[in-house]
């Protein structure tokens, strides 16, 4: 268990292929505190930029396949914030860009203290909602 927690906190010490490193440097040149994680068929870089946490997912050939940005509440679009305020308290918000499609993943506590994960389109439409 201790080894598992160390890997979660510090990264797994993996070094991605040069193509991944080059693509990362091209796209996120000002990144700091970069931690690389090797997954089954991709590499994940967790890093900070402009004081916000980011996650970039690369194929072994260096193609950026997904990008996530952990958002403070005020960074969500107004349409989404308005809908969420009616449903509960915002716990976590993530902007996801996959294949040039932007979605927002938000976890809220509802009035019954149940955690609900909601996925919104860029336009603020609820795509999915499920209890966690």
Residue, then its C-alpha position, 0 to 999 in steps of 0.5 A: x500500500x505504501x508503494x501505491x500511495x507514493x506513486x499516486x503522490x510522486x508519479x511512478x518515475x516513468x520516462x515517456x518516449x522522446x516523442x511525448x517529451x517533445x510534444x509536451x515541451x511544444x504545447x506546455x513550455x511554461x509547465x512546472x512540477x511535471x510528473x509523468x505516469x505510464x498507463x496501459x497504452x498512454x502517458x499522462x503528465x500532471x503539471x501546474x501552469x498559471x497556478x492551476x493543475x493540468x493533466x495532458x494525456x499523450x499516445x506513445x507517438x506523442x499525440x496529445x489525445x486529451x487535456x484536462x484543467x482543474x477549474x476553480x468554481x469561478x472559471x466555469x461558464x455562467x450557464x453551468x454555474x447557474x444550473x449547479x447552484x440550483x442543484x447543490x454545492x460545487x465540489x470539483x470542476x474539470x475542463x476536458x478537451x478530447x478530440x477538440x470537444x470541450x466538456x465540463x465534468x463537475x462533482x456536486x453535493x446535493x441537498x441530501x449530501x449525495x455526490x453527483x457527477x455531471x458532464x456538461x457540453x461546452x454550451x451548458x447542456x447536461x450530457x450525463x448525471x450520475x450519483x457517485 
